[in-house]
Amino acid sequence: MEKLLAPSRSTFLLEAPLEVLHEESLEWLDEIEFCKDEAAFFYSLILKRAKELPLLKTKQAKNVESHLIYFSAERMDDMKIEISSHEKFLSRIIDRPDLDEQLYRKRHKEISQKFHEFMQEFRQMKRKIFELVKIRSKK
């Protein structure tokens, strides 16, 4: 007996109604806003630990802090702008059906991949922060 494989989520989304793609884009924007809040919290946590534990002012801590600042100031804003632009393109497609819907779907798939890479990088950075705070708070 052959095992039937379910279509991947990205395959489903490429065939999904535009409203589903729109909802996914809105979820991405919400996730970015939450990431901004998390980044602000992590930044204040690093600063607090630096005051409590002078050992935190190591090269590793400075690197994590710099990456967090770059990520929250550059990467998050760039991703948000790209998704917002994608949403504007969707509204033009809805208003003018003669525009290429397949182009929108292709772009949605590309942005989806970028968003997942973005979130993976953010999770890796959070792991570094947790490790840094956990290690330093034991001393």
Secondary structure as GFF3:
##gff-version 3
##sequence-region A 1 139
A	DSSP	alpha_helix	9	15	.	.	.	ID=ss1
A	DSSP	alpha_helix	18	52	.	.	.	ID=ss2
A	DSSP	three_ten_helix	54	56	.	.	.	ID=ss3
A	DSSP	alpha_helix	59	70	.	.	.	ID=ss4
A	DSSP	pi_helix	71	75	.	.	.	ID=ss5
A	DSSP	alpha_helix	76	95	.	.	.	ID=ss6
A	DSSP	alpha_helix	101	138	.	.	.	ID=ss7
###
